[in-house]
Amino acid sequence: MSDRLMRGPLLHCLAEPDKDAAAVDYRPDALLWLQHGKVYKMGDYESLVHELMPAQLSQVEDCSEYLMVPGFVDCHIHYPQTEMIAAYGTQLLDWLNTYTFPVEAHFKDPLKAAAVAEVFIDQLLTNGTTTALVFCSVHPASVDALFKEAQKHHMRLIAGKVMMDRNAPSEVLDTASTSYLQSKQLIERWHGVDRLQYAVTPRFAPTSTAEQLAAAGRLLAEHKGVYLHTHLAENIDEIKWVKTLFPEAKDYLDVYDQAGLLGKRSVFAHGIHLCDRECERLATSDSAIAHCPTSNLFIGSGLFPMARLQNHGIKIGMGTDVGGGTSFNMLQTLADSYKMQQLQGHNLSPEQSFYLATLGGATALDLDDKIGNFAIGKEADFLLLDPNATDLLKFRTGHCKDWRDLIFVLQTLGDDRVIVQTNIMGIAQ
């Protein structure tokens, strides 16, 4: 792969803004120099231009009208729910029975799974998501289809077969033993292939017996480096249900903890209604929470207490949670998060939002050594954003005072039209 050279404004995070005042690196005239799909050099254009050969100077791409940023990281999303996005009228438990389970039952068919996987990956890339942690369905064919589609784009993707052996229609159930064996086979087939990684994926505690959760724990213990991906404390009725199903557990998180499911690569979606003990345990186990504001608002689950979880030191990434979430677009997801925090008296800064969607998401997924910013040697998954993508944006961004004002306007008014180019390993998609 030949060098790629790009010149223009560039923005990325070096650390978490809420913890480090110097965390954000903005360069109004940067040179991004890529080699073999990775960041070779990055700095101010004037400081690097002398290192270019005359022939290279003519190859520099003019990106002065755009903003170069790292690709977005989606820490929680369901690909089988793509066709039921924007389903009307229910809250979580009714929503699962009314919409989710009937749709997911069709993913036993490899052709169906492949067709939806193609649409799903296309939507991720169209919206600037370059890495995602994804729920498949209970059927191994759904995992194979998604990984094959992601592989075509050389995309970094983490996914897994849902494990659920009770409290759902038979068409979407497995057993503790079959879920273990099928997951093991999928891990052996896909984990570590190209940029693909596997996530052990019990849907949530109410649809798994203690035996199945223990099987999930065995998979994690036997296959170092795989992920754990599930739901936690999304809905008040869900929490009450968990208490009746697991009366011996201290709380919801303890159900997972007893099965050995917490750790550095464990990502729990939602975490809206957590007690202090659960927050402390998430922090000490280095587990992460995927914050899904669009879904939380749409399904009516509650308001995510971001400041509280930050005070406990919990890693947080952003999730669109399609199809409970109503958009694949991370900018729209950040807009909902800002509004959600405003309702709780917490100002979510534009730079912290940007961090959560990029380096923060990478950190939540234990991938911050590979993606999340333009540090030398990182994989070149990045975007070109157009501040003038719509007439309103062009008018509004013309009045922005600085980069901070600009990214807030993009987060608030932006959508997929802002994403001019999505690059995977330095190649435009």
C-alpha positions in Angstrom: 0.0 0.0 0.0 1.5 3.3 -1.0 1.8 6.4 1.2 -1.2 8.6 1.6 -0.8 12.3 2.5 -3.6 14.6 3.6 -3.5 18.2 4.6 -6.2 20.1 6.5 -7.6 20.7 10.0 -7.3 17.8 12.4 -8.8 17.1 15.8 -8.3 14.2 18.1 -8.0 13.4 21.9 -4.8 12.3 23.6 -6.5 11.6 26.9 -9.9 12.1 28.6 -10.8 15.9 28.6 -12.6 15.8 31.9 -9.4 14.6 33.5 -6.8 16.4 31.5 -7.0 20.0 30.3 -4.4 19.3 27.6 -6.2 16.2 26.3 -7.5 17.6 23.0 -5.1 18.2 20.1 -6.4 20.5 17.4 -4.2 21.5 14.4 -5.7 24.0 11.9 -3.2 23.0 9.3 -2.0 19.4 9.8 -0.3 16.8 7.6 -1.6 13.3 8.1 0.9 10.9 6.6 -0.2 7.2 6.3 1.8 4.1 5.4 0.5 0.6 5.1 -2.8 1.6 6.6 -1.4 3.1 9.8 -0.4 6.6 10.9 3.3 7.1 10.0 3.6 10.7 10.9 1.2 13.5 12.0 1.9 17.1 12.8 1.7 20.7 11.7 2.1 20.9 7.9 4.9 23.4 8.1 6.9 21.3 10.4 6.6 18.1 8.2 6.5 19.4 4.7 10.3 19.5 4.4 10.4 15.7 4.9 8.4 15.1 1.7 10.0 14.3 -1.6 9.1 16.6 -4.6 7.0 13.8 -6.1 5.1 13.4 -2.8 4.2 17.1 -2.6 2.0 16.7 -5.7 0.2 13.7 -4.0 -0.9 15.7 -0.9 -4.7 15.7 -0.7 -6.3 19.0 0.0 -8.7 18.5 2.9 -8.7 22.2 4.0 -12.5 22.4 3.7 -13.0 19.4 6.0 -12.1 18.3 9.5 -10.1 15.1 9.9 -11.1 13.1 13.0 -10.8 9.5 14.2 -13.5 7.1 13.2 -16.4 6.7 15.6 -16.5 3.7 18.0 -20.0 2.2 18.7 -19.8 0.2 21.9 -23.3 -1.4 21.6 -25.5 -2.1 18.7 -27.7 -5.0 17.4 -27.4 -5.9 13.7 -30.5 -8.2 13.5 -32.6 -5.2 14.6 -31.7 -3.1 11.6 -35.1 -3.7 9.9 -37.1 -2.9 13.0 -35.5 0.4 13.9 -38.2 3.0 14.8 -40.7 0.4 16.0 -43.6 2.1 17.8 -45.1 2.1 21.2 -43.5 -0.2 23.9 -41.0 -0.2 26.7 -38.2 -2.7 27.0 -39.8 -6.0 28.0 -42.8 -5.6 25.8 -40.5 -4.3 23.0 -38.5 -7.5 23.1 -41.5 -9.8 22.8 -43.4 -7.6 20.3 -40.6 -6.7 17.9 -37.2 -8.1 18.7 -37.7 -11.8 19.1 -40.0 -12.3 16.0 -37.4 -10.4 13.8 -34.4 -12.3 15.2 -36.1 -15.6 14.6 -35.5 -15.2 10.8 -31.7 -15.1 11.2 -31.4 -18.8 11.2 -31.5 -18.4 7.4 -27.9 -17.6 6.2 -29.3 -15.7 3.2 -31.4 -13.5 5.4 -28.5 -12.9 7.7 -26.2 -12.0 4.8 -28.7 -9.5 3.3 -29.2 -7.6 6.6 -25.4 -7.7 7.4 -24.7 -6.0 4.1 -27.2 -3.2 4.9 -25.9 -3.0 8.5 -22.2 -2.6 7.6 -23.1 -0.1 4.9 -25.0 2.0 7.4 -22.1 1.9 9.9 -19.7 3.1 7.3 -22.0 5.7 5.9 -22.4 7.2 9.4 -18.7 7.2 10.2 -18.6 4.2 12.5 -15.3 2.3 11.9 -15.4 0.0 14.9 -18.4 -1.6 16.6 -19.3 -4.1 19.3 -22.3 -5.9 17.9 -25.0 -8.3 19.1 -25.9 -10.9 16.5 -28.8 -13.3 17.0 -28.9 -16.7 18.7 -28.0 -18.4 15.4 -24.4 -19.1 14.4 -25.2 -18.2 10.8 -25.9 -14.6 11.9 -22.3 -14.3 13.2 -20.7 -15.8 10.1 -22.7 -13.5 7.9 -21.7 -10.4 9.8 -18.0 -11.2 10.1 -17.8 -12.1 6.4 -19.3 -8.7 5.5 -17.0 -6.8 7.8 -14.1 -8.7 6.4 -14.8 -7.4 2.9 -14.0 -3.9 4.2 -11.1 -5.0 6.5 -13.1 -3.5 9.3 -12.4 -3.8 13.0 -15.5 -5.5 14.4 -16.3 -7.4 17.6 -19.4 -9.6 17.6 -21.0 -12.7 19.1 -23.8 -15.1 19.0 -26.5 -14.4 21.5 -26.9 -16.9 24.3 -30.4 -17.3 25.7 -32.0 -20.5 27.1 -35.2 -19.3 28.7 -38.0 -16.7 28.8 -38.3 -16.2 25.1 -39.9 -18.0 22.1 -38.4 -21.4 21.2 -37.2 -20.0 17.8 -34.7 -17.8 19.5 -33.6 -20.1 22.3 -30.6 -22.4 22.6 -29.4 -24.4 25.7 -26.5 -23.9 28.1 -24.6 -26.7 26.3 -25.4 -25.7 22.7 -24.6 -22.1 23.4 -21.2 -23.1 24.8 -20.3 -25.4 21.9 -21.5 -23.0 19.2 -19.8 -20.0 20.8 -16.6 -22.0 21.2 -16.7 -23.0 17.5 -17.3 -19.4 16.4 -14.4 -18.2 18.6 -12.1 -20.7 17.0 -13.3 -19.7 13.5 -13.3 -16.0 13.8 -11.5 -14.5 16.9 -8.3 -12.8 15.8 -8.9 -13.3 12.1 -7.9 -10.1 10.3 -9.4 -7.3 12.5 -12.3 -9.4 13.8 -12.7 -10.3 17.5 -15.3 -12.4 19.3 -17.7 -11.4 22.2 -19.4 -13.9 24.4 -22.9 -12.6 24.4 -25.6 -13.6 26.9 -28.5 -11.3 26.0 -29.2 -10.4 29.6 -29.7 -12.2 32.9 -33.5 -12.9 32.5 -33.0 -14.9 29.4 -30.1 -17.0 30.7 -30.1 -19.7 33.4 -27.3 -19.7 36.0 -26.0 -22.7 34.1 -25.7 -20.8 30.8 -24.1 -17.8 32.5 -21.6 -20.2 34.0 -20.9 -21.5 30.5 -20.3 -18.0 29.4 -17.8 -17.6 32.2 -16.0 -20.8 31.1 -15.7 -19.4 27.5 -14.0 -16.3 28.8 -11.7 -18.3 31.0 -10.7 -20.7 28.2 -10.2 -18.1 25.5 -8.1 -15.2 26.7 -8.7 -12.0 24.8 -12.4 -12.5 23.9 -15.0 -10.0 25.1 -18.1 -10.2 27.2 -21.1 -8.2 25.9 -24.5 -8.0 27.6 -27.1 -5.7 29.1 -27.3 -4.3 32.6 -29.8 -2.2 34.6 -31.6 -0.7 31.6 -35.1 -0.8 32.9 -36.8 -0.8 36.4 -39.1 -3.7 35.6 -36.1 -5.6 34.2 -34.2 -5.1 37.5 -37.2 -6.4 39.5 -37.4 -9.4 37.3 -33.7 -10.2 37.8 -34.2 -10.1 41.5 -37.0 -12.7 41.4 -34.9 -14.9 39.1 -31.7 -14.7 41.1 -32.8 -14.0 44.7 -29.4 -15.1 46.1 -27.5 -12.3 44.2 -26.6 -9.1 45.9 -27.9 -7.1 42.9 -28.1 -7.3 39.1 -24.3 -6.9 38.5 -23.6 -9.6 41.0 -25.5 -12.2 38.9 -22.8 -11.6 36.2 -20.0 -11.4 38.8 -20.8 -14.8 40.3 -20.5 -16.3 36.8 -17.0 -14.7 36.3 -18.2 -12.2 33.6 -16.5 -9.0 34.8 -13.2 -7.8 33.5 -11.2 -5.5 31.3 -13.0 -6.6 28.1 -16.5 -6.8 29.6 -18.9 -4.2 28.3 -22.3 -3.8 29.8 -24.9 -1.8 27.9 -26.9 0.9 29.6 -26.2 0.9 33.3 -28.8 3.5 34.1 -30.1 2.2 37.4 -27.0 1.1 39.3 -26.5 1.1 43.1 -23.2 2.3 44.6 -22.0 -1.2 45.1 -22.4 -2.0 41.5 -20.6 1.1 40.4 -17.7 0.3 42.7 -17.5 -3.2 41.4 -17.6 -2.1 37.8 -14.7 0.3 38.5 -12.5 -2.2 40.5 -13.1 -4.9 37.8 -12.1 -2.5 35.0 -15.4 -3.3 33.2 -17.0 -0.7 30.9 -20.5 0.7 30.4 -21.9 1.5 26.9 -24.0 4.6 27.2 -27.0 4.5 24.8 -28.9 7.8 25.1 -31.1 7.6 22.0 -32.3 4.1 22.9 -32.9 5.1 26.5 -35.1 8.0 25.5 -36.9 6.1 22.7 -37.8 3.1 24.9 -38.3 5.2 28.0 -35.8 3.5 30.1 -34.4 6.4 32.1 -31.7 9.0 32.3 -28.1 7.8 32.3 -26.2 9.3 35.3 -22.9 10.0 33.6 -21.4 12.3 36.2 -22.1 9.7 38.9 -20.4 6.9 37.0 -17.5 9.1 36.1 -17.0 9.9 39.8 -16.7 6.2 40.4 -14.0 5.9 37.7 -16.0 3.6 35.4 -15.0 3.4 31.7 -17.7 4.7 29.5 -18.2 4.4 25.7 -21.1 5.4 23.4 -23.6 3.1 21.9 -26.3 3.7 19.3 -28.1 0.6 20.3 -30.0 0.2 17.0 -32.8 -0.9 16.9 -33.8 0.5 20.3 -31.8 3.5 19.2 -33.2 5.4 16.3 -30.0 6.3 14.4 -26.8 4.7 13.3 -25.3 8.2 13.5 -22.9 9.0 16.4 -23.4 12.7 16.1 -27.1 12.4 16.7 -26.4 10.0 19.5 -24.1 12.6 21.1 -26.8 15.2 20.7 -29.2 13.1 22.7 -26.6 12.5 25.4 -26.0 16.2 25.8 -29.8 16.8 26.2 -30.1 13.9 28.7 -27.3 15.3 30.8 -28.9 18.8 30.7 -32.0 17.3 32.3 -29.9 16.2 35.2 -28.0 19.5 35.6 -24.8 18.2 34.1 -23.1 20.0 31.3 -21.5 17.5 29.0 -18.7 19.3 27.2 -18.2 19.0 23.5 -14.7 17.7 23.9 -15.8 15.0 26.4 -18.6 13.9 24.0 -16.0 13.7 21.2 -13.7 11.7 23.4 -16.5 9.2 24.3 -17.2 8.6 20.6 -13.5 8.1 19.7 -10.7 7.4 22.1 -13.1 6.8 25.0 -14.9 4.1 23.1 -11.6 2.6 22.1 -10.6 2.6 25.8 -13.9 1.0 26.8 -13.1 -1.8 24.2 -9.5 -2.2 25.3 -8.4 -1.0 21.9 -6.8 2.3 22.7 -3.4 1.0 21.7 -4.8 0.4 18.1 -7.5 3.0 17.4 -9.1 6.1 18.8 -6.7 8.9 17.7 -3.9 9.8 15.3 -1.0 8.6 17.5 1.9 7.3 15.5 1.5 3.6 14.7 -2.3 3.6 15.2 -4.6 2.0 12.6 -5.8 4.7 10.2 -9.5 4.5 10.7 -10.6 8.1 10.3 -13.2 10.5 8.9 -13.5 13.6 6.9 -16.3 15.8 8.3 -17.9 18.6 6.3 -18.8 21.7 8.5 -20.8 23.0 5.5 -22.8 19.8 4.7 -26.1 21.6 4.9 -27.2 25.1 4.4 -27.9 25.5 8.1 -24.6 24.1 9.1 -22.8 26.3 6.6 -24.5 29.4 8.1 -24.0 28.3 11.7 -20.4 27.1 11.5 -19.5 30.4 9.8 -20.1 31.9 13.2 -18.1 29.4 15.3 -15.4 31.0 17.4 -13.1 28.0 17.7 -12.8 24.2 17.3 -14.7 23.6 20.5 -17.7 25.6 19.2 -17.4 23.8 15.9 -17.6 20.3 17.2 -20.5 21.1 19.5 -22.4 22.5 16.5 -21.6 19.4 14.4 -22.7 17.2 17.3 -25.9 19.1 17.7 -26.9 19.7 14.1 -25.0 17.0 12.2 -26.1 13.7 10.7 -24.8 11.3 8.0 -24.5 14.2 5.5 -21.6 15.5 7.6 -19.6 12.3 6.9 -17.8 13.1 3.6 -15.5 10.1 3.7 -15.0 7.1 6.0 -11.6 5.5 5.8 -10.7 2.0 7.0 -6.9 1.4 7.4 -6.3 4.4 5.2 -8.7 3.4 2.4 -11.8 5.4 1.6 -14.9 3.2 1.7 
